[in-house]
Amino acid sequence: MNTRLPFKVESGDIVLVGERSFQSWLLRILHGPFPYSHGCLMGEKVNGRQTIYTAAYRGPGDPILAKFGLYRQIDAADYLKDRNYVVCRYKQNSQNLSRAQKQEIIEWCKSQLGEKYPIKKVLKYLGIGLKGYGVPEVIHKELTDREHCFEGVAKAYLRAGIVLNERAKNADPSGYDGKEIYLSPNLVDIFTKTRAA
């Protein structure tokens, strides 16, 4: 737990992550290709350590056959240390997120803690095509209260009154992919880490 983050953090910063796994590779190819397969949000400090909110996280002590993963708040530096990632910060007219907007984002993240990752929703999403390829809406009616990672990022921002990326005929963030978030006109890269081969 001695790892430190190599960038200055603000709550609400968006972190897009790429990993060495088949699932990550598949999602990166389907998204464009795109170098990142997972989205997270920077949280607040706990016991002097920066945290990150992430979906589908299975901790080191969790059994391999357990549920796919939960929405959790974990140590940011430890989570990111062996991953490729880019950190994006919201800016509109040179203004960062307000304190109230950051609080709304964190409150949304806290409301999701412990939620199971919506595998059925993701399979449907992949099965009918990514929204970036022209599908106007992907909502799994049974799972409207559970979000996959990019959808969660978009919904947290929506709670703060911010639509990250307007989409043709669909302002609902259901089915968002990482590329759509990354292409938001109000996001600025503040740090990129690419692991040496």
trRosetta pair geometry for C-beta under 8 A, 3 or more apart (Angstrom, degrees):
i j d omega theta_ij theta_ji phi_ij phi_ji
1 49 7.3 -50 -177 -104 109 149
1 75 6.6 -86 -132 -152 94 170
1 78 6.3 -36 -111 -65 62 126
3 77 4.0 177 111 144 99 114
3 78 5.6 142 47 -76 133 55
3 81 5.0 -70 -141 -81 157 130
4 77 5.6 -64 -132 -120 11 151
5 9 6.0 48 92 -47 159 116
5 50 5.8 -27 -12 49 137 148
5 76 6.0 -2 -70 110 126 116
5 77 4.9 -120 -53 -86 72 93
5 80 7.1 51 -112 58 88 140
6 191 6.7 158 96 -160 87 141
6 193 7.2 111 52 -78 130 121
7 87 5.8 -175 85 40 161 156
7 190 6.1 118 -172 123 135 101
7 191 3.7 -88 -80 -47 149 157
8 190 7.7 -88 58 159 80 134
9 13 6.3 -120 -154 13 67 142
9 42 5.4 -168 -164 -165 106 148
9 50 5.1 98 32 -132 171 146
9 76 7.2 98 -107 92 150 168
10 13 5.2 113 64 -42 76 103
10 42 6.7 101 82 88 41 142
10 89 6.4 66 45 -124 126 115
10 96 6.7 -64 169 -178 170 141
10 97 7.2 156 142 42 129 112
10 102 7.3 -98 162 -109 93 133
11 42 5.7 -144 -125 110 34 92
11 43 6.1 4 -129 -176 92 22
11 44 5.5 3 -93 -75 129 66
11 97 8.0 -105 89 83 74 141
11 102 4.6 88 92 -168 110 117
11 105 7.0 158 145 80 93 120
11 106 5.9 -16 178 -62 131 117
12 41 6.4 -21 -131 -168 30 105
12 42 6.4 -36 36 64 23 90
12 90 6.8 -58 138 17 114 119
12 97 4.9 -26 98 23 159 169
12 101 7.0 55 -112 122 162 90
12 102 4.7 -110 -26 -119 131 76
12 105 4.5 93 -105 67 97 161
12 106 7.4 -79 -61 -45 82 80
12 156 7.9 -169 -129 135 77 121
12 160 7.7 35 -128 -40 132 165
13 41 7.3 145 74 -159 45 56
13 42 4.1 27 50 12 92 131
13 87 5.4 8 164 -172 126 101
13 88 6.8 157 -170 74 75 43
13 89 5.4 -37 -116 -91 90 75
13 190 7.3 -72 -139 36 127 134
14 39 6.6 -23 -169 -161 98 100
14 40 7.6 143 -162 77 51 47
14 41 6.3 -31 -104 -102 55 67
14 42 7.8 -100 -52 -1 17 87
14 87 7.3 148 80 -159 49 50
14 88 4.5 -21 66 63 101 100
14 89 7.7 -174 24 -76 78 27
14 90 7.5 84 -9 -43 107 88
14 153 5.7 71 -128 -156 110 131
14 181 6.6 -150 178 161 154 125
14 187 6.7 -44 43 -130 133 129
15 39 7.2 144 80 -158 53 50
15 40 4.4 -21 65 66 104 98
15 41 7.2 -174 18 -83 86 17
15 42 6.5 100 -25 -48 111 83
15 52 6.5 -34 29 -141 146 129
15 80 7.1 -84 -173 -93 148 126
15 85 5.5 3 -176 -176 96 129
15 86 7.4 167 -151 82 53 41
15 87 5.3 -20 -100 -102 78 72
15 88 7.7 -177 -79 20 30 73
16 36 3.7 51 154 158 103 166
16 38 7.2 150 -160 79 51 48
16 39 5.6 -20 -103 -100 69 72
16 40 8.0 -176 -77 24 26 72
16 85 6.3 159 81 -154 48 72
16 86 5.2 -5 55 54 99 90
16 88 7.0 37 -7 -7 104 114
16 178 5.4 112 -138 -160 120 120
16 181 7.2 166 -79 90 121 122
16 182 6.1 -3 -46 -76 163 109
17 36 5.8 104 57 -152 20 99
17 37 7.0 -57 93 57 68 65
17 38 4.3 -29 63 69 102 102
17 39 7.4 -175 16 -78 83 23
17 40 6.5 37 -16 -1 121 111
17 80 7.3 -127 -107 -116 118 80
17 83 5.1 -5 -157 159 106 140
17 84 7.0 131 -162 81 54 58
17 85 4.6 -20 -102 -98 67 101
18 24 5.9 117 -163 176 60 125
18 28 6.3 48 -125 -82 109 134
18 35 5.2 -69 -53 157 148 71
18 36 4.8 -104 -52 -106 86 50
18 37 5.7 91 -116 7 61 86
18 38 7.6 172 -77 23 29 86
18 83 6.8 155 68 -177 48 88
18 84 4.2 -19 60 71 103 112
18 85 7.0 -170 19 -74 69 51
19 24 4.1 -167 59 -62 84 161
19 37 6.6 -83 23 51 85 121
19 38 7.0 31 -12 2 110 128
19 83 5.7 -41 -90 -125 75 100
19 84 7.6 -158 -69 32 31 83
20 24 7.0 -11 -14 56 4 141
21 24 4.5 92 57 7 86 104
21 25 6.9 -151 90 -6 44 87
22 25 5.6 -57 -149 38 32 113
22 26 6.2 32 155 -21 67 106
23 26 5.8 -54 -147 35 29 111
23 27 6.4 24 158 -13 64 107
23 37 7.1 140 124 158 74 149
24 27 6.0 -59 -148 40 29 107
24 28 6.2 29 155 -21 65 109
24 37 4.0 -178 -146 36 68 156
24 38 7.1 -52 -113 -22 97 102
25 28 5.8 -59 -148 36 28 112
25 29 6.5 26 155 -18 64 106
25 37 7.7 -43 -24 -60 18 148
26 29 5.9 -57 -151 35 30 109
26 30 6.3 23 155 -14 65 110
26 37 8.0 77 64 -125 58 137
27 30 5.7 -58 -143 41 32 110
27 31 6.1 27 160 -19 67 111
27 37 3.9 103 82 -140 125 105
27 38 7.9 80 93 -50 156 63
27 178 7.9 77 151 5 112 124
28 31 6.0 -60 -144 38 27 108
28 32 7.8 -61 175 42 52 86
28 33 5.6 33 146 -164 79 89
28 34 5.5 -136 -152 71 65 63
28 35 6.3 19 -145 -134 122 16
28 36 6.9 136 -104 49 97 14
28 37 5.0 -72 -51 -64 82 100
29 32 7.9 -150 -179 50 22 47
29 33 5.2 -30 -118 -105 42 96
30 126 6.9 -31 -157 -131 165 96
30 130 6.0 144 157 -42 99 134
31 34 3.8 -55 106 21 114 126
31 37 7.4 -175 1 -104 138 62
31 130 6.8 171 -101 -134 54 164
31 132 6.9 81 -149 23 61 155
31 177 5.1 -175 -120 164 105 133
31 178 5.8 6 -152 50 159 96
31 179 4.9 164 172 -22 103 114
32 132 7.1 -47 -76 127 87 157
32 179 5.2 123 -50 -78 136 152
34 37 7.8 140 92 -71 97 56
34 177 7.8 141 25 145 160 113
34 178 5.9 163 130 86 147 111
34 179 4.6 -122 -90 -71 149 103
34 182 7.4 165 -157 23 125 149
35 84 6.8 -87 160 127 109 136
35 86 7.9 82 87 -16 119 118
36 39 7.5 82 141 -71 121 69
36 84 7.5 -137 -93 106 78 98
36 85 7.1 77 -114 -125 118 53
36 86 6.7 -96 -58 22 142 100
36 178 5.1 -142 94 164 100 154
36 182 7.3 133 44 -60 130 137
37 178 6.9 -132 -119 -11 16 151
38 54 7.4 31 162 -153 120 109
38 56 7.5 -119 -130 60 118 126
38 149 5.2 -19 -157 116 68 171
38 178 7.6 14 29 -76 9 135
39 149 4.5 150 50 141 77 100
39 150 4.5 101 10 -90 139 60
39 152 7.2 174 93 62 109 91
39 153 4.4 -71 143 -26 133 140
39 178 5.6 -178 -54 -102 108 92
39 181 6.3 59 -108 47 147 166
40 52 5.0 26 159 172 133 113
40 53 6.3 164 -168 78 81 52
40 54 4.3 -27 -112 -90 111 89
40 55 7.9 -161 -98 12 70 67
40 79 7.8 143 -123 130 172 145
40 149 7.0 -38 -64 -163 55 113
40 153 7.5 23 48 -78 3 111
41 52 7.0 156 81 -163 39 68
41 53 4.7 -10 63 55 92 106
41 54 8.0 -176 28 -68 60 53
41 105 6.5 -149 -175 165 146 115
41 109 5.8 -131 75 -84 134 134
41 152 7.7 -120 -13 125 117 101
41 153 6.0 164 -58 -113 101 80
41 156 5.9 -42 -65 78 161 168
42 50 6.9 -28 -158 178 101 111
42 51 7.7 126 -168 88 55 52
42 52 5.8 -46 -109 -108 47 74
42 53 7.8 20 97 15 1 81
42 76 6.5 26 -125 -105 81 146
42 87 7.7 40 -43 -143 126 111
43 46 8.0 4 111 -22 122 103
43 50 7.6 145 67 179 72 65
43 51 4.0 -35 67 91 121 99
43 52 6.0 -175 6 -102 94 16
43 53 5.1 106 -57 -32 112 91
43 73 5.6 27 -32 -141 171 108
43 76 7.6 -168 35 -57 85 114
43 106 6.2 103 -142 -123 75 96
43 109 6.3 -144 -98 112 103 159
44 51 6.3 7 65 40 45 110
44 106 6.1 39 -29 -128 106 143
45 48 6.1 -4 173 -137 122 13
45 49 6.2 148 -155 69 79 28
45 50 5.6 -46 -96 -88 76 48
45 51 6.9 157 -115 -2 23 86
46 49 6.0 -32 68 62 67 84
46 51 5.3 43 5 -41 108 126
46 73 7.5 98 -20 138 145 121
49 75 5.4 -31 150 -127 134 97
49 76 7.6 177 158 25 85 83
49 77 7.3 -103 -163 17 99 110
50 75 7.5 85 78 -160 56 59
50 76 4.4 -46 111 30 97 130
50 77 6.6 93 58 -28 102 90
51 73 5.0 24 169 177 136 94
51 74 6.5 150 -152 77 86 22
51 75 6.4 -66 -108 -100 63 30
51 76 5.7 145 -167 -34 11 93
52 73 7.4 168 79 -151 33 56
52 74 6.2 -28 60 66 81 73
52 75 7.6 13 17 119 88 18
52 76 3.9 112 -30 -101 103 85
52 79 5.5 -111 49 51 135 150
52 80 7.3 110 -27 -37 159 105
53 71 7.0 14 -178 -180 91 91
53 72 7.4 -174 -145 95 55 35
53 73 5.4 -26 -95 -97 72 74
53 109 4.0 -75 -110 -158 170 130
53 112 7.5 89 -178 68 125 119
53 152 8.0 -134 127 144 111 132
54 57 4.9 85 98 -49 107 121
54 71 7.3 -171 98 -146 34 56
54 72 6.3 -18 62 61 76 76
54 74 6.7 -42 29 27 112 109
54 79 6.8 172 -11 -163 151 153
54 149 7.0 -3 -161 -124 68 112
55 69 7.1 105 156 112 55 114
55 70 7.9 -106 -151 140 52 27
55 71 4.8 -22 -105 -97 69 81
55 112 7.6 -53 -88 150 95 135
55 115 7.7 -36 -126 83 95 102
55 117 5.7 118 165 -101 97 93
55 147 6.7 -117 -89 96 153 82
55 148 6.5 163 111 -168 155 35
55 149 4.3 -155 48 -85 117 73
55 152 5.4 155 -38 -5 132 154
56 68 6.0 -40 -140 133 86 101
56 69 3.8 77 -170 76 42 137
56 70 7.7 133 -96 32 14 15
56 71 7.9 21 -15 -76 41 55
56 117 4.1 59 -88 -89 80 145
56 148 7.6 19 -37 -148 121 69
56 149 6.3 -65 11 -54 114 108
57 69 5.1 142 48 -172 21 119
57 70 6.4 -52 60 65 76 61
57 71 7.5 84 20 -127 97 19
57 72 4.6 -91 62 33 133 118
57 74 6.4 -157 175 -14 164 138
57 79 7.9 -47 -123 -124 131 124
58 62 4.6 -123 -174 73 83 144
58 66 6.8 151 -137 74 116 112
58 68 7.1 -111 -55 157 118 36
58 69 4.4 -96 -47 -96 79 92
58 70 7.8 105 -85 13 53 72
59 62 4.8 109 55 -17 72 104
59 72 7.4 90 -54 -57 103 178
59 74 7.6 176 -96 -101 99 136
62 66 5.0 -101 173 44 98 148
62 69 8.0 107 109 -107 169 66
63 66 4.4 116 66 -33 84 101
67 70 7.1 66 96 -54 122 83
67 116 5.5 -76 170 -131 143 112
67 117 7.6 157 152 31 98 87
68 116 7.2 92 48 -173 90 88
68 117 4.7 -86 92 57 119 124
68 119 5.7 137 -16 -63 153 115
69 116 7.7 126 82 -152 40 57
69 117 4.9 38 67 -18 84 129
70 113 7.9 42 153 -176 109 49
70 114 5.6 -26 -172 -143 129 29
70 115 6.5 139 -158 69 75 36
70 116 6.1 -48 -102 -96 69 44
70 117 7.1 -123 -86 -27 22 80
71 109 7.8 -158 167 -164 119 66
71 112 4.3 -58 123 137 163 101
71 113 5.8 -125 103 -109 96 27
71 114 6.6 -33 60 31 83 24
71 115 4.5 19 13 49 120 90
71 117 7.6 141 -48 -70 72 68
71 147 8.0 55 -79 59 135 91
71 152 7.2 171 -116 -121 126 155
72 113 6.6 70 -113 -140 37 78
72 114 7.8 78 -84 -61 67 41
73 109 7.1 93 -80 147 104 115
73 110 7.7 2 -48 -97 135 65
73 113 6.3 -34 -12 -104 99 115
74 78 7.2 -96 149 72 103 109
74 79 5.4 108 101 -58 118 125
75 78 4.3 47 95 22 117 114
75 79 6.3 165 87 -17 60 90
76 79 5.8 -63 -148 38 28 111
76 80 6.1 6 165 -5 67 116
77 80 6.3 -68 -140 46 26 99
77 81 6.3 48 161 -57 64 97
78 81 6.1 -33 -146 -8 27 118
79 83 7.5 -20 143 7 64 134
80 83 5.4 -92 -151 48 50 109
80 85 5.7 -64 -145 12 107 152
80 193 7.4 100 166 45 109 150
82 195 7.2 37 -171 -98 50 141
83 193 7.6 82 95 91 61 120
83 195 7.4 -124 156 -40 12 124
84 193 6.2 -160 -142 100 46 75
84 194 5.3 25 -132 -121 107 52
84 195 5.3 -99 -68 0 84 92
85 192 7.4 -160 100 -145 47 49
85 193 5.5 19 50 48 75 99
86 182 7.6 58 80 -121 138 115
86 189 5.7 -52 -175 -130 113 105
86 191 7.2 171 -154 91 49 52
86 192 4.6 -8 -108 -107 84 83
86 193 7.8 -167 -76 24 43 60
87 189 7.2 103 74 -158 53 60
87 190 5.2 -56 99 62 101 92
87 191 4.4 21 36 51 116 93
87 192 7.6 -145 20 -69 69 44
88 181 7.9 160 56 141 156 96
88 182 6.9 -166 -57 -122 155 64
88 184 7.9 111 157 51 146 114
88 187 4.2 10 175 -176 126 116
88 188 6.6 144 -157 66 72 33
88 189 5.8 -44 -99 -92 72 48
88 190 7.0 145 -119 6 21 84
89 96 6.5 -38 167 -127 114 101
89 187 7.0 141 66 -153 30 64
89 188 5.4 -30 62 62 84 89
89 190 5.0 46 -9 -28 115 129
90 96 6.7 102 84 -156 73 58
90 97 5.3 66 70 -52 120 94
90 157 7.4 154 -79 -125 149 122
90 162 6.8 13 -153 -177 151 164
90 164 8.0 -98 -104 -112 113 88
90 184 8.0 -35 -111 117 83 141
90 186 5.6 27 -154 130 74 105
90 187 6.1 -39 -93 -96 54 65
90 188 8.0 148 -106 17 8 81
91 94 6.3 -6 -180 -128 113 18
91 95 6.5 148 -157 67 66 35
91 96 5.9 -36 -98 -88 74 53
91 186 6.0 -160 68 -176 48 77
91 187 7.7 120 23 -119 75 18
91 188 5.3 11 14 -6 123 123
92 95 5.7 -31 69 59 68 91
92 186 4.9 -11 -77 -137 82 130
95 98 7.7 2 160 -60 116 78
97 101 4.3 -130 -168 90 93 124
97 102 5.0 115 124 -57 127 83
97 105 7.4 -27 -161 -7 154 138
97 160 7.1 -13 -146 167 114 155
98 101 4.6 98 51 5 77 102
98 102 7.1 -139 93 -4 42 85
99 102 5.8 -53 -150 35 32 112
99 103 6.4 33 152 -20 64 106
100 103 5.6 -54 -149 35 32 113
100 104 6.5 35 152 -21 65 103
100 160 7.8 144 119 -145 71 92
101 104 5.6 -51 -149 33 34 112
101 105 6.5 35 152 -18 65 103
101 160 4.0 76 -154 -170 78 126
101 161 7.0 -93 -111 41 99 97
101 162 6.9 56 -152 -23 127 122
102 105 5.7 -55 -152 35 33 112
102 106 6.4 29 153 -16 67 107
102 160 7.7 57 -43 -114 19 143
103 106 5.7 -54 -145 39 32 109
103 107 6.2 35 155 -21 66 106
104 107 5.7 -53 -145 36 29 112
104 108 6.6 32 154 -20 63 102
104 156 7.9 143 122 180 77 67
104 159 5.0 -171 161 123 104 95
104 160 4.0 149 83 -90 129 76
104 161 7.6 43 93 -2 169 82
105 108 5.9 -54 -153 32 31 110
105 109 6.6 31 150 -18 64 105
105 156 4.6 63 -146 163 77 104
105 157 6.6 14 -102 -82 108 48
105 159 6.7 150 -88 71 44 110
105 160 5.2 -18 -51 -42 83 131
106 109 5.5 -53 -150 36 35 114
106 110 6.3 36 152 -20 67 104
107 110 5.7 -52 -146 36 33 112
107 111 6.5 37 153 -24 63 104
107 159 7.3 -140 77 142 96 144
108 111 5.6 -55 -153 31 33 114
108 112 6.9 26 152 -17 63 107
108 155 6.6 -172 179 121 141 86
108 156 4.3 176 86 -121 138 72
108 159 4.4 166 -65 22 134 161
108 160 7.9 -98 -10 -33 131 83
109 112 5.9 -65 -158 35 33 109
109 113 7.4 57 147 -49 64 84
109 152 7.9 80 -105 169 71 112
109 156 5.9 28 -54 -114 81 132
110 113 5.8 -21 -160 -15 43 115
112 115 4.9 -64 -171 10 71 130
112 147 7.0 -49 -126 34 139 112
112 152 6.5 69 -125 -138 172 121
115 145 7.9 -137 -133 130 135 85
115 146 5.4 -179 173 -121 122 90
115 147 7.7 53 112 30 148 73
116 146 6.6 -19 72 -138 69 143
117 122 7.6 -2 158 -19 96 135
117 146 7.6 137 -160 170 17 118
117 148 6.9 57 -162 -113 86 65
118 121 3.7 15 134 22 122 121
118 122 6.2 140 98 -20 75 86
118 140 6.9 173 166 54 132 143
118 143 4.5 119 -140 174 132 146
118 146 4.1 140 -59 112 115 117
118 147 6.9 119 5 29 125 4
118 148 6.0 -97 53 -57 98 76
119 122 5.8 -60 -149 38 32 109
119 123 6.2 31 157 -20 68 106
120 123 5.8 -54 -146 36 30 111
120 124 6.4 30 155 -17 64 106
120 140 6.1 139 114 -162 94 157
120 142 7.1 -13 98 72 144 123
120 143 6.3 158 73 -26 106 145
121 124 5.9 -57 -151 37 30 110
121 125 6.2 36 149 -24 64 109
121 140 3.9 -129 -106 11 82 142
121 143 4.6 -116 -55 83 120 144
121 146 6.8 -178 -4 90 146 99
121 148 6.4 -153 99 -36 115 104
122 125 5.3 -51 -146 35 33 119
122 126 6.3 27 157 -13 66 104
122 148 5.2 109 -81 -85 102 138
123 126 6.0 -55 -146 41 30 105
123 127 5.9 34 154 -26 64 113
124 127 5.5 -57 -142 37 29 116
124 128 6.4 3 169 -1 66 108
124 138 6.8 161 117 -170 97 103
124 140 5.3 133 43 -83 151 109
125 128 7.1 -74 -148 42 18 88
125 130 7.3 43 162 -103 87 56
125 138 4.9 93 -113 156 77 148
125 140 7.8 -74 -43 -38 85 108
125 148 7.3 -80 8 -2 162 151
125 175 5.4 177 -129 -123 112 89
126 130 7.5 5 -114 -64 49 77
128 135 6.0 109 125 -122 99 152
128 138 6.5 171 68 -110 122 109
129 133 5.1 -98 174 74 110 127
129 134 7.4 -22 134 60 136 75
129 135 4.8 150 88 -39 102 128
130 133 5.0 89 67 5 80 101
130 135 6.9 171 102 23 22 117
130 175 7.7 160 -155 173 54 103
130 177 5.5 9 -161 -42 119 146
131 134 7.7 -169 -173 43 39 13
131 135 5.1 -92 -103 68 50 88
131 136 7.5 67 -139 -134 90 7
131 137 7.7 45 -110 -87 113 19
131 138 6.1 -120 -61 0 101 114
131 167 6.9 -9 157 -157 125 155
131 170 7.4 -112 -156 84 129 153
131 175 4.7 115 -36 127 127 119
131 176 7.1 -49 44 -98 144 28
131 177 6.5 -177 44 -8 94 100
131 180 7.1 -7 88 -48 114 149
132 177 5.5 -64 -24 39 119 133
132 179 5.9 35 -95 72 154 125
132 180 6.0 -145 -80 -54 101 101
135 138 6.0 46 125 -51 129 102
135 175 7.4 -99 97 164 115 157
136 168 7.3 -86 -117 99 88 85
136 169 5.2 -35 -144 96 120 120
136 170 5.3 163 -179 -42 74 128
137 170 5.4 -176 -76 -114 85 134
137 172 6.7 44 -128 61 103 125
137 174 6.6 44 -162 78 76 118
137 175 7.0 157 -165 15 36 142
138 174 5.9 -156 77 133 63 98
138 175 3.5 100 53 -81 111 140
139 144 6.4 23 -174 -100 105 92
139 172 7.2 -19 -68 130 122 146
139 174 4.6 7 -86 160 84 164
139 175 7.3 -92 -60 -28 53 107
140 143 4.4 12 95 42 116 103
140 144 7.2 -160 79 -60 62 57
141 144 6.6 -12 -153 -41 31 105
143 146 4.8 -58 -174 48 95 105
144 174 7.9 -45 -132 -99 75 130
147 151 4.2 -150 -162 100 96 107
147 152 3.9 137 112 -68 135 78
147 155 5.8 -120 -96 15 153 142
148 151 4.9 80 54 17 71 113
148 152 6.9 -134 94 -15 29 93
149 152 5.7 -57 -152 30 27 114
149 153 6.9 28 154 -19 62 100
150 153 5.6 -46 -153 30 38 113
150 154 6.5 35 150 -15 66 104
150 176 4.6 -138 131 104 104 94
150 177 5.6 67 92 -143 170 20
150 178 5.2 -121 -95 -65 131 60
150 180 7.6 96 169 54 134 100
150 181 5.8 -144 -155 -21 100 133
151 154 5.8 -58 -152 39 32 110
151 155 6.1 28 153 -17 68 109
151 173 5.7 139 -149 131 65 96
151 174 6.1 26 -134 -128 123 37
151 175 6.6 57 -86 -11 113 16
151 176 5.1 152 -87 36 54 95
152 155 5.8 -56 -140 39 30 107
152 156 6.2 34 158 -23 65 104
153 156 5.9 -54 -150 31 27 112
153 157 6.7 20 154 -11 61 107
153 164 7.6 17 127 -33 95 159
153 176 7.4 -116 64 98 93 143
153 181 5.9 28 101 -121 136 151
154 157 6.0 -61 -154 40 31 108
154 158 6.2 35 149 -25 67 107
154 164 5.6 -107 -120 19 79 125
154 165 7.9 -69 -116 30 114 88
154 173 3.2 176 123 -154 130 142
154 176 4.4 128 -23 -12 148 163
154 181 6.5 -123 -67 -90 92 106
155 158 5.2 -49 -142 34 36 117
155 159 6.6 46 154 -26 64 97
155 173 5.3 -154 -60 68 67 139
156 159 5.8 -48 -158 26 32 114
156 160 7.1 20 147 -8 60 104
157 160 5.6 -60 -156 42 40 107
157 162 4.4 -73 172 79 95 104
157 163 7.5 135 119 -100 110 15
157 164 5.3 69 88 -49 159 100
158 161 7.6 64 -175 -66 35 10
158 162 6.8 -110 -84 67 30 53
158 163 6.5 43 -101 -90 82 60
158 173 5.8 -136 -35 -13 136 131
162 186 7.8 -113 -166 79 119 150
163 166 5.8 60 128 -73 131 70
163 171 5.9 -53 -124 -160 142 97
163 173 7.9 -163 -138 -63 74 100
164 173 7.6 64 28 -107 105 120
164 176 7.9 61 60 -139 127 148
164 180 7.7 100 103 133 112 84
164 181 5.6 1 135 -131 151 69
164 184 4.2 -69 173 -98 83 140
164 186 7.3 -129 -144 53 57 103
164 187 7.2 26 -158 -42 101 115
165 176 7.7 126 50 -133 115 113
165 180 4.9 -166 75 169 155 85
165 181 6.5 -136 -8 -97 127 31
165 183 6.1 67 -114 85 140 84
165 184 4.6 -110 -62 -91 91 76
165 185 7.7 127 -108 -2 74 72
166 171 6.5 -26 -133 -106 72 83
167 170 4.7 -29 91 72 114 89
167 171 6.9 176 42 -86 81 34
167 180 7.0 -7 -79 -151 117 134
173 176 4.8 -22 -173 -32 81 125
176 180 5.3 -126 -157 74 81 132
176 181 6.1 74 165 -50 123 96
177 180 5.3 99 58 6 69 102
177 181 7.5 -136 102 -2 38 89
178 181 5.6 -57 -151 38 39 110
178 182 6.0 36 155 -19 72 108
179 182 5.6 -55 -143 39 32 112
179 183 6.1 24 159 -14 66 111
180 183 6.0 -62 -145 41 26 106
180 184 7.7 58 148 -52 56 77
181 184 6.0 -21 -172 -23 41 111
181 187 7.4 66 157 -35 69 160
182 187 6.8 -115 -151 83 35 150
184 187 4.4 79 73 -8 105 109
189 192 6.1 0 -175 -47 126 103
